[in-house]
Amino acid sequence: MWKDTKGYIRAMPAGRKFLWFAAVAAGTVLMLAFLIWAFSRHGTIGLFEVNGIFRIAFIVLICFTIAVPLLAVLDVCLASRKAVGKIRLPSLYVWIVAVIAIILPSVLMGWLIPQASQRAGDKAVQLLTADGSGTNGIPNLAVSFWTIDRTQNTLKWGQGDVINIIKEDKPAQQHAFMLRDLQPDTVYSYSLNNDAPVRFITVPVKEKPLHFAVGSDAHFGAGTARNDLTGKMLQQIADPAHDYRMFFLLGDVVEYGFNDAQWEEAIDALSTTTAKIPARIVVGNHDTLFGGVNLYEEYMSPQPMEIQAGSRLWQRIDVDDVHFLLLDLEWGTDSYTPEQAAWLEGQLSTIPAEDWCIVMSHCFYYSSGGVWDMWPWYDNKDMIEKLTPLFEKYDVDLVFSGHNHLLELLQKNNVTYVICGAFGGLPDPERSYISPASSWYKGNQHAFMDVTISQDEATLIFRDPDYKELKSFTVSR
């Protein structure tokens, strides 16, 4: 049979033989190139493991990639046995499969790859909290923004009549002016170029309470997202009467991280708050999709902003005796690298047991939920096995996360877990599984967390977009 096949191939007209081999080879190579590109992107492995629809799609693509050369070989072998007196081309279906294998990855890569490099426009100013801590026991801040054209800017900032002037050395697109050596519980202002001054108040230390807000899963760009309610909650957080000194957003800021127009929409909305309330945005799984991690880092963790202890994707923020550890846990432990794991335990080991230790991440640990997209969206086995023993060993007090679009407070082995993934994204279906650790749960409700740390007590309040209290808890050390 193999002898007949070789003879059949040799006897094929040169032009037809070249065209056929080229089509099969091109289809196979392009399909393989797309799969390699996709799985080399940050977050794709987690997408494959967790999202059943995408997992099926990727499996189909993998099978299709393998099928192209196998079907071609099989068809030539069969054609060689049937050939009598003349050379026949391989069957039409092989040509169809080869053409699909050429067109499909070309279209996918031609659409996805340029997305993360095409910029929609300028990104609004934000006041971002930097990694580590300054000289007075509170974090340094960065006035950050991004311009589609390279620009050179000047920032004036200070308190009262004390004005500091920072000028950029050269034109750039990515901008981050560092505000260092800030005094606690002090009113400052900054002015970019000739813009009106923006006022903000730094966090307190020592005996004064620390008041901050936490939200997650806004999903700007999703047709199902309630941007109107997200906007109302941002207004509540920015309201001076409520006196929030920090704001944490725990990922899934946008629906598709590779789409810059969604980042522009999100930052325009967020900046009404994040321009005057020091903010830190944790990375989520939707934010990093197919190259989105690069946009997240440019806008939410820009290169000019200093890193003292962590990285662009995970940080430690110290406010006197309150310590925040912000982790890169998107779909789950797929992004929990050995480097991050070593960093986390190293940081935990340095925090005194009598201090407040607060962990924040996008993905949850304990949670109620259900089986959605063919994956169990509740008590995350890998997260629980790999991380919660560290929380218990090093006396972590509070753990905040989103990912599940619901509100829940859970307690396990003296650690309090809070799910607050209801900052605008479509609410999850009603839970079908109740976590044994659950103390309180509410679904189908948009809300954010109001947190006050006061000496040995933390007050946790779930608040709806109208600032109504849904439920409050007190956690003591």
C-alpha positions as CSV (number, residue, x, y, z in Angstrom):
1,M,0.0,0.0,0.0
2,W,2.8,2.5,0.9
3,K,4.6,1.7,-2.3
4,D,1.4,2.4,-4.3
5,T,0.9,5.6,-2.4
6,K,4.4,6.9,-3.1
7,G,4.0,6.1,-6.7
8,Y,0.7,7.9,-6.8
9,I,2.2,11.0,-5.2
10,R,5.2,11.0,-7.6
11,A,2.8,10.7,-10.5
12,M,0.7,13.7,-9.5
13,P,1.1,16.8,-11.7
14,A,3.7,19.0,-10.1
15,G,1.3,22.0,-9.8
16,R,-1.5,20.1,-8.2
17,K,0.9,18.3,-5.9
18,F,2.5,21.5,-4.7
19,L,-0.9,23.2,-4.2
20,W,-2.3,20.2,-2.3
21,F,0.8,19.9,0.0
22,A,1.0,23.7,0.5
23,A,-2.7,23.8,1.5
24,V,-2.4,21.0,4.0
25,A,0.9,22.2,5.4
26,A,-0.4,25.8,5.7
27,G,-3.6,24.8,7.4
28,T,-1.7,22.6,9.9
29,V,0.9,25.2,10.7
30,L,-1.6,28.1,11.0
31,M,-3.8,26.1,13.4
32,L,-0.9,25.1,15.4
33,A,0.5,28.7,15.5
34,F,-2.9,30.0,16.8
35,L,-3.1,27.4,19.5
36,I,0.5,28.1,20.6
37,W,-0.2,31.8,20.6
38,A,-3.4,31.5,22.5
39,F,-2.0,29.2,25.2
40,S,1.0,31.4,25.6
41,R,-1.2,34.4,26.5
42,H,-1.5,35.2,30.2
43,G,-4.7,33.6,31.6
44,T,-5.6,31.2,28.8
45,I,-4.8,28.1,30.7
46,G,-7.2,29.2,33.4
47,L,-9.8,30.0,30.8
48,F,-9.4,26.5,29.4
49,E,-9.6,24.8,32.8
50,V,-12.6,26.8,34.1
51,N,-14.8,27.8,31.3
52,G,-16.5,24.8,29.8
53,I,-17.6,26.5,26.5
54,F,-14.1,27.7,25.8
55,R,-12.7,24.4,26.8
56,I,-14.9,22.6,24.3
57,A,-13.9,25.2,21.6
58,F,-10.2,24.7,22.3
59,I,-10.5,20.9,22.3
60,V,-12.3,21.1,18.9
61,L,-9.6,23.3,17.5
62,I,-6.9,20.9,18.8
63,C,-8.7,17.9,17.3
64,F,-9.2,19.8,14.0
65,T,-5.4,20.7,13.9
66,I,-4.5,17.0,14.3
67,A,-7.2,15.9,11.8
68,V,-5.9,18.1,8.9
69,P,-2.7,16.1,8.2
70,L,-4.2,12.8,9.2
71,L,-7.1,13.1,6.9
72,A,-4.8,14.2,4.1
73,V,-2.6,11.2,4.5
74,L,-5.6,8.8,4.7
75,D,-7.2,10.3,1.7
76,V,-4.0,10.0,-0.4
77,C,-3.7,6.4,0.6
78,L,-7.2,5.6,-0.4
79,A,-7.0,7.6,-3.6
80,S,-3.8,5.7,-4.6
81,R,-5.6,2.4,-4.3
82,K,-8.6,3.6,-6.4
83,A,-6.6,5.2,-9.1
84,V,-6.9,3.3,-12.4
85,G,-5.1,4.7,-15.5
86,K,-5.1,8.3,-14.3
87,I,-4.2,10.5,-11.3
88,R,-7.1,11.8,-9.2
89,L,-6.9,14.7,-6.9
90,P,-7.6,13.8,-3.2
91,S,-11.2,14.1,-2.1
92,L,-13.0,17.5,-2.0
93,Y,-13.5,17.3,1.8
94,V,-9.7,17.4,2.3
95,W,-9.5,20.6,0.4
96,I,-12.4,22.0,2.4
97,V,-10.8,21.0,5.7
98,A,-7.5,22.5,4.6
99,V,-9.1,25.8,3.5
100,I,-11.0,26.1,6.8
101,A,-7.7,25.4,8.7
102,I,-6.1,28.3,6.8
103,I,-9.0,30.8,7.1
104,L,-10.1,30.2,10.7
105,P,-6.8,30.9,12.6
106,S,-6.0,33.7,10.2
107,V,-9.3,35.4,11.0
108,L,-8.9,34.8,14.8
109,M,-5.3,36.0,15.0
110,G,-6.0,38.9,12.6
111,W,-8.8,40.0,14.9
112,L,-7.3,39.3,18.4
113,I,-3.7,40.2,18.0
114,P,-4.2,43.8,16.8
115,Q,-6.8,44.4,19.5
116,A,-4.3,44.8,22.3
117,S,-2.2,47.2,20.3
118,Q,-4.9,49.4,19.0
119,R,-5.6,52.2,21.4
120,A,-8.9,53.9,21.6
121,G,-7.8,57.2,23.1
122,D,-6.4,59.0,26.2
123,K,-7.0,57.4,29.6
124,A,-8.2,59.7,32.5
125,V,-6.2,60.6,35.5
126,Q,-6.2,58.3,38.5
127,L,-4.6,58.5,41.9
128,L,-3.1,55.1,42.5
129,T,-1.8,53.6,45.7
130,A,1.8,52.4,45.3
131,D,3.3,49.2,46.6
132,G,4.9,49.3,50.0
133,S,4.9,52.3,52.4
134,G,6.3,55.8,52.7
135,T,8.5,57.3,55.4
136,N,5.5,58.3,57.6
137,G,3.8,54.9,57.8
138,I,1.4,55.4,54.9
139,P,1.7,54.5,51.2
140,N,3.2,56.7,48.5
141,L,0.7,57.6,45.7
142,A,1.0,58.1,42.0
143,V,-0.9,60.5,39.7
144,S,-1.2,58.2,36.7
145,F,-2.7,58.6,33.2
146,W,-2.0,57.5,29.6
147,T,-2.0,59.6,26.4
148,I,-2.4,58.3,22.8
149,D,0.2,60.9,21.7
150,R,3.5,61.4,23.5
151,T,3.2,64.3,25.8
152,Q,5.4,66.1,28.4
153,N,3.6,67.2,31.5
154,T,4.0,69.1,34.7
155,L,2.4,68.3,38.0
156,K,2.0,70.6,41.0
157,W,1.1,69.1,44.3
158,G,1.3,69.8,48.0
159,Q,-0.7,70.9,51.1
160,G,-1.7,74.5,51.7
161,D,0.8,76.9,50.4
162,V,3.5,74.2,50.0
163,I,3.8,73.4,46.3
164,N,6.0,70.8,44.8
165,I,6.6,70.8,41.1
166,I,7.4,67.7,39.1
167,K,8.3,67.9,35.4
168,E,8.6,64.9,33.1
169,D,12.0,64.6,31.5
170,K,10.7,63.7,28.0
171,P,7.5,63.1,26.1
172,A,5.8,59.8,26.8
173,Q,2.5,57.9,26.6
174,Q,2.6,56.4,30.1
175,H,2.7,58.9,32.9
176,A,3.0,58.4,36.7
177,F,4.0,61.2,39.0
178,M,5.1,59.9,42.4
179,L,3.8,61.6,45.5
180,R,6.2,60.6,48.3
181,D,6.7,61.3,52.0
182,L,3.0,62.1,52.6
183,Q,1.8,63.0,56.0
184,P,-1.1,60.9,57.4
185,D,-4.6,62.2,57.7
186,T,-3.7,65.4,55.8
187,V,-5.5,67.3,53.0
188,Y,-3.4,67.6,49.8
189,S,-4.1,68.7,46.2
190,Y,-2.6,68.2,42.9
191,S,-2.9,70.0,39.5
192,L,-1.9,68.6,36.2
193,N,-0.6,71.2,33.8
194,N,-3.2,74.0,34.0
195,D,-6.1,71.9,35.2
196,A,-8.1,72.7,38.3
197,P,-6.6,71.3,41.5
198,V,-7.9,68.0,42.8
199,R,-8.2,67.5,46.5
200,F,-7.6,64.3,48.4
201,I,-7.1,63.3,52.0
202,T,-4.4,60.7,53.1
203,V,-5.1,57.7,55.3
204,P,-4.8,58.1,59.1
205,V,-2.5,56.1,61.4
206,K,-2.2,55.1,65.1
207,E,-5.5,55.5,67.0
208,K,-7.7,56.8,64.2
209,P,-9.9,54.4,62.2
210,L,-9.1,53.4,58.6
211,H,-12.1,53.6,56.3
212,F,-12.0,52.1,52.9
213,A,-14.3,50.6,50.2
214,V,-14.0,47.3,48.3
215,G,-15.8,46.2,45.1
216,S,-15.2,43.7,42.3
217,D,-16.5,42.7,38.9
218,A,-17.7,45.8,37.2
219,H,-17.4,44.2,33.7
220,F,-17.4,47.4,31.7
221,G,-18.1,46.6,28.1
222,A,-20.4,43.7,28.8
223,G,-23.9,44.2,27.5
224,T,-25.3,42.8,30.7
225,A,-23.3,45.1,33.0
226,R,-25.2,47.7,35.1
227,N,-22.8,50.6,34.5
228,D,-25.5,52.9,35.9
229,L,-25.4,51.1,39.3
230,T,-21.6,51.0,39.2
231,G,-21.6,54.7,38.7
232,K,-23.9,55.3,41.6
233,M,-21.6,53.2,43.9
234,L,-18.6,55.2,42.7
235,Q,-20.4,58.4,43.5
236,Q,-21.1,57.1,47.0
237,I,-17.5,56.2,47.5
238,A,-16.3,59.6,46.2
239,D,-18.8,61.5,48.4
240,P,-16.7,63.5,51.0
241,A,-19.5,63.0,53.5
242,H,-18.7,59.3,53.6
243,D,-15.0,59.9,54.1
244,Y,-13.5,56.9,52.4
245,R,-9.7,57.1,52.3
246,M,-8.9,54.1,50.1
247,F,-10.7,52.2,47.3
248,F,-9.9,48.6,46.2
249,L,-11.4,47.1,43.0
250,L,-10.7,43.4,42.8
251,G,-10.6,42.7,39.1
252,D,-12.8,42.1,36.1
253,V,-12.8,45.8,35.5
254,V,-13.6,45.1,31.8
255,E,-15.3,42.3,29.9
256,Y,-12.5,41.7,27.4
257,G,-9.1,42.8,28.5
258,F,-7.7,43.0,25.0
259,N,-10.3,45.6,24.0
260,D,-8.9,49.1,24.7
261,A,-12.2,50.8,24.1
262,Q,-13.5,49.0,27.2
263,W,-10.5,50.2,29.3
264,E,-11.2,53.7,28.1
265,E,-14.8,53.4,29.1
266,A,-13.9,51.9,32.5
267,I,-11.2,54.4,33.4
268,D,-13.4,57.3,32.4
269,A,-16.1,56.0,34.8
270,L,-13.7,55.1,37.6
271,S,-11.7,58.3,37.5
272,T,-14.7,60.2,39.0
273,T,-13.7,58.4,42.2
274,T,-10.1,57.2,41.6
275,A,-8.9,60.7,40.8
276,K,-9.5,61.8,44.3
277,I,-9.7,58.6,46.4
278,P,-6.4,56.7,46.4
279,A,-7.2,53.4,44.6
280,R,-5.7,50.1,43.9
281,I,-7.1,47.8,41.2
282,V,-6.3,44.1,41.4
283,V,-6.1,42.1,38.2
284,G,-9.0,39.7,37.2
285,N,-9.4,37.0,34.7
286,H,-11.4,39.0,32.2
287,D,-8.8,41.8,32.4
288,T,-6.0,39.6,31.1
289,L,-7.7,37.9,28.2
290,F,-5.6,37.5,25.0
291,G,-3.0,40.2,25.8
292,G,-5.2,42.3,28.1
293,V,-2.6,41.9,30.9
294,N,-0.4,44.4,29.0
295,L,-3.2,47.0,29.1
296,Y,-3.9,46.3,32.7
297,E,-0.3,46.9,33.6
298,E,-0.1,50.1,31.6
299,Y,-3.2,51.6,33.1
300,M,-3.5,50.2,36.6
301,S,0.1,49.3,37.5
302,P,2.2,51.6,35.2
303,Q,6.0,51.1,34.8
304,P,7.0,54.5,36.2
305,M,5.1,53.7,39.5
306,E,7.6,52.4,42.0
307,I,7.6,48.8,43.3
308,Q,9.0,48.3,46.8
309,A,8.1,44.7,47.7
310,G,5.9,43.1,45.1
311,S,5.4,43.2,41.3
312,R,3.1,44.7,38.7
313,L,0.6,42.0,39.4
314,W,0.9,41.5,43.2
315,Q,1.7,44.0,45.9
316,R,1.9,44.7,49.6
317,I,0.5,48.0,50.9
318,D,1.2,49.1,54.5
319,V,-0.9,51.6,56.4
320,D,0.8,51.7,59.8
321,D,-0.3,48.4,61.5
322,V,-2.8,47.5,58.7
323,H,-1.2,45.4,56.0
324,F,-2.8,44.6,52.6
325,L,-1.5,41.7,50.4
326,L,-3.0,42.0,46.9
327,L,-2.6,38.7,44.9
328,D,-2.7,37.7,41.3
329,L,-5.3,34.9,41.4
330,E,-7.5,35.3,38.4
331,W,-9.3,32.0,37.4
332,G,-7.7,30.3,40.4
333,T,-4.3,28.9,41.1
334,D,-3.2,28.8,37.5
335,S,-1.7,32.2,37.9
336,Y,-0.3,31.4,41.4
337,T,3.4,31.0,40.3
338,P,6.2,29.6,42.5
339,E,7.6,33.1,42.6
340,Q,4.3,34.6,43.9
341,A,3.9,31.8,46.4
342,A,7.4,32.4,47.8
343,W,6.7,36.1,47.9
344,L,3.4,35.7,49.7
345,E,4.8,33.4,52.5
346,G,7.8,35.7,52.9
347,Q,5.5,38.7,53.3
348,L,3.1,37.0,55.7
349,S,6.1,35.9,57.9
350,T,7.1,39.5,58.4
351,I,3.7,40.8,59.6
352,P,3.4,40.9,63.4
353,A,0.6,38.8,64.8
354,E,-0.9,41.8,66.6
355,D,-1.3,43.8,63.3
356,W,-4.2,43.6,60.9
357,C,-3.4,41.3,57.9
358,I,-5.8,41.6,55.0
359,V,-5.6,39.5,51.8
360,M,-7.3,40.6,48.6
361,S,-7.6,38.7,45.3
362,H,-10.0,38.3,42.4
363,C,-10.7,34.6,42.7
364,F,-12.5,33.3,45.8
365,Y,-11.6,30.6,48.2
366,Y,-14.7,29.6,50.2
367,S,-17.9,30.5,48.5
368,S,-21.4,29.3,47.9
369,G,-22.5,29.0,44.3
370,G,-23.4,26.5,41.6
371,V,-22.2,24.6,38.5
372,W,-22.1,27.2,35.7
373,D,-20.2,26.9,32.4
374,M,-19.6,23.2,33.4
375,W,-17.4,24.2,36.3
376,P,-18.2,24.3,40.1
377,W,-18.3,28.0,41.1
378,Y,-18.1,27.3,44.8
379,D,-15.6,26.3,47.5
380,N,-12.5,26.3,45.2
381,K,-10.6,23.2,46.1
382,D,-7.2,24.3,44.7
383,M,-7.4,27.7,46.3
384,I,-8.4,26.2,49.6
385,E,-5.6,23.6,49.6
386,K,-2.8,25.9,48.4
387,L,-3.6,29.2,50.2
388,T,-5.9,28.9,53.2
389,P,-3.3,26.9,55.3
390,L,-1.0,30.0,54.9
391,F,-3.8,32.3,56.0
392,E,-4.4,30.2,59.1
393,K,-0.7,29.7,59.9
394,Y,0.1,33.4,59.7
395,D,-3.1,34.8,61.4
396,V,-4.7,36.5,58.4
397,D,-7.7,38.4,59.6
398,L,-9.7,39.2,56.5
399,V,-9.8,37.9,52.9
400,F,-11.7,39.8,50.2
401,S,-12.4,38.5,46.8
402,G,-14.9,38.6,43.9
403,H,-15.1,36.4,40.8
404,N,-18.5,35.1,42.0
405,H,-21.1,37.8,41.3
406,L,-22.7,37.7,44.7
407,L,-22.4,38.9,48.3
408,E,-21.3,36.6,51.1
409,L,-19.5,36.5,54.4
410,L,-17.9,33.2,55.4
411,Q,-15.8,32.2,58.4
412,K,-13.4,29.3,58.7
413,N,-10.7,28.6,61.3
414,N,-10.6,32.2,62.6
415,V,-10.3,33.7,59.1
416,T,-13.2,35.8,57.7
417,Y,-13.8,35.6,54.0
418,V,-15.8,38.2,52.1
419,I,-17.2,37.8,48.6
420,C,-18.1,41.2,47.1
421,G,-18.3,40.6,43.3
422,A,-21.4,42.7,42.7
423,F,-20.0,46.0,41.5
424,G,-22.0,46.0,38.2
425,G,-21.6,42.6,36.5
426,L,-24.5,40.4,35.8
427,P,-25.6,38.7,39.1
428,D,-25.0,34.9,39.3
429,P,-27.9,32.5,39.3
430,E,-29.2,31.6,42.8
431,R,-26.9,29.3,44.6
432,S,-27.5,25.6,44.5
433,Y,-24.6,24.8,46.8
434,I,-24.2,26.3,50.3
435,S,-20.7,26.5,51.6
436,P,-20.3,25.0,55.1
437,A,-18.3,28.2,56.0
438,S,-21.2,30.6,55.0
439,S,-22.5,33.0,57.6
440,W,-24.5,35.3,55.4
441,Y,-25.4,35.3,51.7
442,K,-27.3,37.5,49.3
443,G,-27.7,37.0,45.6
444,N,-29.2,39.1,42.8
445,Q,-28.0,42.3,44.4
446,H,-25.4,44.9,43.4
447,A,-23.4,46.3,46.2
448,F,-19.9,47.1,47.6
449,M,-18.1,46.7,50.9
450,D,-17.7,49.5,53.5
451,V,-14.9,48.6,55.8
452,T,-13.7,50.4,59.0
453,I,-10.6,49.1,60.9
454,S,-10.5,50.6,64.4
455,Q,-7.9,49.2,66.7
456,D,-9.0,45.6,67.5
457,E,-12.3,45.7,65.5
458,A,-13.3,45.7,61.9
459,T,-16.8,46.8,60.9
460,L,-17.9,45.3,57.6
461,I,-21.0,46.7,55.9
462,F,-22.5,45.5,52.6
463,R,-24.0,48.7,51.0
464,D,-26.3,48.9,47.9
465,P,-26.0,51.6,45.2
466,D,-28.2,53.9,47.3
467,Y,-25.8,53.5,50.2
468,K,-28.4,51.5,52.1
469,E,-27.0,49.1,54.6
470,L,-27.8,45.5,53.6
471,K,-25.9,43.8,56.4
472,S,-23.2,44.6,58.9
473,F,-20.7,42.5,60.8
474,T,-18.0,43.1,63.4
475,V,-14.8,41.1,63.3
476,S,-12.5,41.2,66.3
477,R,-8.8,40.2,66.4
